[in-house]
C-alpha cells in the first residue's frame, strides 16, 4: 500500500534520513521505533509532504505521491501530528467536523461522527466543550478522531502516547487496535517501544536516520538487543 524507497532528507547540513526504505501493507499496523531525534517525525512528515526529501520515492497504492504532497488527504492518507494541534477555541464537535472539511458526503460524515463517538465515549460526553479545556489524553483522542473524520485508509500517527499518563496510554493503544479493525492501515511512530510493538504487525527501528532493524513485531519484542536498547530490559 505504502512504499518508501531510499529516502534522504536534509535540514541544511543535517542528514536526517539516510536511505530509508519501508513498506506498509493494507490492514497492518507498522511501527517505527527509535529514540529522540532518530528521524521518526521526519519520516512521517516526508510521507505527508510537510518535509521535502532530497532523494527517494514514496508510492501509495502504486502512485508516486512525493510529487503531489498537498493532495495527500484526497489520496486517503491522514496525519495525526505530534503535539495534537487541535483547535483550542472550537468545541469537540467542531474540531471533529473540521477533519471532514474536504468531504461533502453528509450522511456518511454523520455516520463517521457517530463511529468516532462510539470509539471515544469521552468525546461524546464532551461534544460541546471547548477543545482547549480537554485533558492531554482527551486532546489526543480528539486529534485521532479528527483524523478519522477524513475517512482515511492510511493513518500516520506521530507519538500518540507522548506526555500521557500510563492508564490513558493503555486506552490509546487499545483504540489504535480497534481502528485497525475498522479496516484502516496505520503507520505508528513511537518512543514507547513496548506498547507499540505489542499492537503492531511489523516494525522498523530507526537510529540516527537509518533503519537498523526491521521485522515482525512479535519477534522484535523478544529480541535481546531490542529489549536492552528500547524495552528497558537486560
Ligand atoms: P523526537 O521523538 O524527539 O520527535 P524524531 O525521531 O521524531 O525525534 P525528528 O524530529 O525527525 O526525530 O528529527 C531528526 C533530526 O532532524 C534531529 O536531529 C532534529 O534536530 C533534526 N530536525 C528536525 N526538524 C528540523 C528542522 N525543521 N530544522 C533543522 N533540523 C531539524
Boltz pocket constraint, residues with backbone or C-beta under 6 A from the ligand:
constraints:
  - pocket:
      binder: B
      contacts: [[A, 11], [A, 12], [A, 14], [A, 16], [A, 34], [A, 35], [A, 36], [A, 37], [A, 38], [A, 39], [A, 40], [A, 41], [A, 42], [A, 43], [A, 191]]
      max_distance: 6.0
